[in-house]
Amino acid sequence: MAMDKASWHTGGKAKKWENIVPLFQPPKSPKLNPVEHLWHYIREKGNFKYHTFHSLYEVERHLMAELKKLYLEFDTVKNITRFKWIKIYYDNPLAELA
């Protein structure tokens, strides 16, 4: 599992799983993980930051609702996750494979 070296990933309370091997990214390298920007957006705009959930099911339901909203906001997702160094083909992503 790829992750940054945040204290909650590396600290003593971080759970160790026998079948998951962590692959830590270099420090200060957010461009290696564009989805982090998406999670930040969801946390801030999706009412996660100051919301208390009473079950994992509630978290999942709330997250799915936010992801469904984002699914319709292509430009927002593109702007959040796209960096200049990422080459993306929106019209025909499989063109180079042909």
N, C-alpha and C positions, 0 to 999 in steps of 0.2 A: 504494500500500500504506500503510495507516494504521499508525503506530507511535509510540512515545514517543521522547523525546530521550535515551535511555540512551546512554552513551559507545560501546557496541558497535554502535549503529545510526548514530552520527554521526561516529565517529572516523576517522582516516586509513586504518585497516585494513578499514573497512566496505566491502564490495564494492559497486560501482556497476553496476547493470544498465541496459542501454540501453532496455529496454521496460517498466521499472517506475519509476514516479515516487513518491517518498516523500511522504506527507502526515503531517507531524509534529503530534502533539497538544500542547496547552498543557502547561507544566510542572505537575507535581503534580495530575494529573487522572485518577486511576485509575477513577473512575466513568464515564468515557467509553469504557472498554474492559473490560467485565465479564469477558471471557474470560481476562484476566490473572489473575484470582483463581482461575479453574479451572486454569490452567497451574501456578500456585503450588501448589495442592492436589495435582495430579498429580505434580509434582516432589517434594514432601515425602512424600506418602503412597504414591506409586507406585514407590518405590525407584529414582528417577532421580538423586537428589542425589549419592550416593557410589558410583554404579555406572559401571563402565567398559564401553563398548560397543566391539566390534571391527569393526563395519560399520554402514552406514546401515540395512541390512535388519534388524539386531538392534534398533536404535532403533525402527524402524517396528513391528516385531513386538511389542516391549514396550509401546509406546504404544497399539497397538490392543487389547492385552489389558487395559490399564488403562481405556481408554475403554469397552470392553465391560462391565467391572465397574461403571463409573459409570452406564452406560445403565440398569442395574437399580436404581440408587440415586437415584430422582427427587428425593426431598426433599433429599438432600445437594447435588445440582447446583443445585436451586432456592435453597437457602440460601447457596451460594457465589456465585452470579451475580446474584441478584435484589436490586435496590436499591429503596427506596421510590418513587423517581421513575420507575421503569420500570413501565409499565402492561401487565400480561400477562393474557390470558384463557386459562385452562387448560382450561376445559370446551368452549369454542367459539371458537377464535382468529379465525375468519372472520366472526363475528357482525356486526361493524361494517361489513364490506364488502357485506353483503346489502342 
